[in-house]
Amino acid sequence: MSEEAPDKFWIPDTISPAAKAKMEALVSYARAYQTNEAPAVTPEDWQARRQVREQMMEVFNAPLLERLKPSIEDVILAGIPALKVTPNTPRFSEDIILYVHGGGFTYLSARSSLKSAVLMAEATGYTIYSIDYTLAPEAKWDEITMQVITAYQALLNDGHSAGQIGFFGDSAGGSIVAGSTLRLRDMGLPMPAALLLHSPSTDLSGAGDTFTTLAFYDPGLEKEDALYRLSQYAEPDDLKNPYASPVYGDFSIGFPPTLIQTGTREMLLSDSVRLYQAIEQEGGEAVLDLYEGMPHVFPSLLDGTPESDAAYARAKKFWGEHFKSKPPG
């Protein structure tokens, strides 16, 4: 007798009432708009789908931007377009954060992912530089990580020391951040002060335990779709290249302090656990900050909930512990 398939939109009772309410709203949306569209193949396919997602995210982000009123400035970092995001409340610190957005390597932009950058800026007081890297499949891991490194070098050339720059990435952006850091270290460049990763994708092969065990319970990710988009970021022979899949990196020769924040309800949980173990077991400094029942990139997805507030409070403390300048105040 076959078992009934689990309901991926089930909401646990162990999360806060505020998080449960937001999850219910997200589930209603997901049930109404879930599709089984064929994978994008042609440049026209990718462009059309990106345009739809850009429009949806900008509408979704608009209330937050109107409420917090951050300063948002278009800048160029050595040829790499970026947005400079400064919180509305005047605060001072010479420390800054370089943010790399998610989107499965293939979607979103600095503009459509403003919510993550703005929430981090508002919670911590630091100025955020969110870069617009070239999306896959138009670019692969080698070109994209070099774009991050180029933007980082531009900040160094502008007078910031490595100890005044942190890297922040969520989902695919977390993978890009960790891979870029391994690569710039191996190039002999000074490493950033610290890394903060939200729900990072760290193994393009999808080998982690929860990629199977939680695949049917993750309300925000579809396994086959995720694997297809991961495959756009690297050729098959590069799936275990540490600059593309940082969980395979050598952390014994140095790596910045790293805070990994994720939830127990997501398919990529093993990617966080394995990266944490790889860093910590090879003598590095890493913290795995887990949250009960939380979905993918929950700090920004479920903003305003106790779980999100706790994650940003921990993030603020983390940056303050590892930056060299006076904390914002």
N, C-alpha and C positions, 0 to 999 in steps of 0.2 A: 504494500500500500504506500503510495507516494505521499510525501508531506506537502502541505499547502505552502506556497512560496511566502516568505516573510514580507511584511508590509514595510517598505523602506521609509514610509512617511509616518510611522509610529513615533510618538513623542514620549520620552520617559518622564516619570513623575519625580525623578530625583533632581531635576534642574529647578531653578528659581521660577516663581510664577511669571515674572517679567520675561524671562527667556522662553518659557512655554508659550506665552501669548505671541511673541514674535515668531517662534517656530511654527505656530498654527497658521499665522498669516502667510509665512513663506511656503508652507505645505499647500495651502489653498491655491497659491499662485502656481506652484510647481505642478499640481494636479491639473490645473486648467490649461497650462501651456506646454506640458511635456510633449515632445515630438520624437518620432523615430526617423528623422531626416537622414538621408544617405551622407556619408562623409564628403566633405569638401575636397575637390580634386584640382580643378582648374583655378588659375588666378582670379577669374571672374567669380567663382564660387566663394573663395575666401573673402574677396572684397565685399560681396553682397552681404555675407553673414556678419562680417565685421561692422559694416555700416549699421545694421539692425541692432547689434549689441551696443555700439557706441551711443546710439540714440536712446536706447532703453536705460543705460547706465547714467547718462547725463540727466534724464528725467528723475531717476531714482535718487541721484545725489543732490539734486537742486534744493530740497528743503534743508538739508544739513548745511550746505554752503550759505544759504540765506540766513540761517540761525547763527552760525559761528562767524561769518564774515571774515574769513582769512584773507590775507594779501596773496594774490596769485600772479606771478610774473613769468612771462616767457623769457627763457635765457638759452644761451648756446654754450656748451662746455666742450671746447676744442672740436667743434663741428657736430657734437651730439646735442640734439634738441632736448630741452628739459623744462620743467616748471619749478620755480622757486616758490615754496609755500611757507608763509610766515604767519603764526597765530595772531589773531586780532589784539589780544591783550599784550601790551608792551612788556617784553622780558628781554634780558640781555644774557647772551652767552656766545663765546667765540666758537663753541662746538656746533657741528652741523651733522645732518644725517643724509646719506645718499640712499634713495629708495628705488627699488626695482619692482615693478608691479607684476601681478600674476595674470592669469588668463590662459593657462594651459600652453604657454609658449606661442600661441597662434592668435590670440584675441586681446582686446583692450589696449589702452594707451595711458599715458600720463594724465590726460584729461579725463577719460572715463573712469580711471581708478583714483580720482582725487579724494574720495571718501577715506581711503586708508591713509593717505598722506596727511590729510587735514586732521583726522582723529589723532594720529600720532603727534602731530605738531601741537595740537590743542592740549593733549594730555601731558606732554613733557616740556613744552615751552621751546623746543628746538626748531630751528629752521630746517625744512626738508627740501632736498633737491630730488625731484622725481624725473627719471630719464625716460625718453622715448626711444627705446632700442628697436631695431628692425625685427619684425615678427617672423617666426617660422611659418611656412617653409621657405620664405624668401631668403632667410638667413639661418645658418645652423649655429651650434654652440660656439664654434671657434670665432666666428665674426661677432656674435652677441656678447660673449665674455670680453672680447677686446674693446667693444664699445663701452662697457662698464668701466674697464680699466682706463680707457682714454678719458672718460668723464672724471674719474677719480684723480688722475694725474693733473687734469685741468684745475681741480680744487686745490691740489698741492701747489701747483704753480701760482695760484692766486694768493698764496701766503698761509694757507691752513697747514698745520702739521698733521701727520698721520694720527697722532694721539687726539686730535680734535675732530676726527671724522669717524662716524659710525656707519655701518651698512645695515639696511633693513630691507627684507624681501618677504613676500607672502606667496604661498603656493609655488607656481613655476618660478616666480621671482626669488623665492628662497633658494631654489636650486641654482639659479643664475648667480646669486650673491655668493653662495658657498663655493661654487666652481670658479668664479672670478677671483675670489680670495686665494684659493689654492694656486691659481695660475699666476697672479701678480707676485705672490710669495716666491714661486719658482723662477720668476723673472728677476728677482733680486730687489723688488720694490718694497718700501716699508709697508707693513700691514696696517689696516685700520685699527682703531682702538677696540672695537667690539662689533659683534654681529647679533642682530635680532631677527629671528625667523618665525613667521606664522605659518603653520601647516606646510612645511616645505616638501616639495617633490624632490627626492634625492637619489632615486634609482629608476632610470628610464626603462629598465627591463620589467618593472612591476613584480619583482621577486619577493617582496616583503609578505609576511604572513597575512596581515590585514588586507592586503590587496585581494585576497581570496575570502578570508573569514568575515570581513565587514563590507564586502562589495555590495551585498544586497540590503545593507542597513544604512548606507550613507545617503542622506537625503539630497546631497548637493552634487554628487559625482556619479557618472556612469562608467563602469569598468572598460568596456570596449571603446567607448568614445575617448576616454582618458588615454588608453594605450595608443590609439590612433594619433592623437595630438602629440603625445610624447615622442612618437616615431618621426614626427616632422622636424624635431629639434636636432636629431643626430642620425647618421647612417647606422645600419645594423652593426658594423664593426666597431662603432664608437659608443655603444650603449653602456660599456663599463669604463669608458675613459673618465678619470676622476674630475676633469674639468666640465664634463657633461653630466655625470652621475657622481656627485661629490662623496657619496657614502663609501666609494672605493678609494678615496684619497689617503695619502700618507700624512697623518697628523702628528707623527713622532718628531718631526723637524720644525714644529711651530705652527700655531694657528691662534687667531684672536679669541678672547673669551666670547662664548656663544650662549645666548638664551633662546631656547626653542619652546614656543608656546603652541599647544595643540589640544584637541579634544578627543574623548574616547569614542566618539560616534563617527569617525571618519576612516575611509578606506586607506588614506595615506599615513595612518598612525605609525605603522612599522617604519616608514621612511624617517620619521622623527626619532623613533627609538633607536634605530640602527645608526643614524648620524651621531646622536648623543653618545652611544656606546663607542663608536669609532674614535671620537675626539677624546672622551674621558679615559678610555682604556689605554690610549697612547700618550697619556700624560698631559693632555690639554685641559682647559677649564670649560666645562659645559654644564648647563642646567636644563633639565627637561621639566617644563612647567605644564602639567596636565590638568584638564578641566572636565569634570563629570558631564557626560551626555552632550558635549558641545560638538557642533558640526564643523565643517571645513571653514577656515579663516573666520572663526566666530567673533574675534574682537571687533572687527569692522562690520560683519554681517549682523550681529546681534548687539550693536552699540546701545548704550544706555541701560543694559542689564547688569546685575551684580557681577556676573561672570566676566563680562567685557570690562567693567570698571576695575575689577581686581587684576585683570591681565595688563591693563594700561598702567595701573599703579605699580605693578611689578616691573614693567618696562621702564618707567621713569626712574625707579630706584636703581635698576640695572645700568642705565646710561650714566647716572650720577656716580656710580661706583667705578666706572671705567674711563670716563672722559677726564681730561687733565685740567680743563678750565673750570672757572666758577660756574656752578649750576645756575640755570635761569631762575629768576626770582622777581 
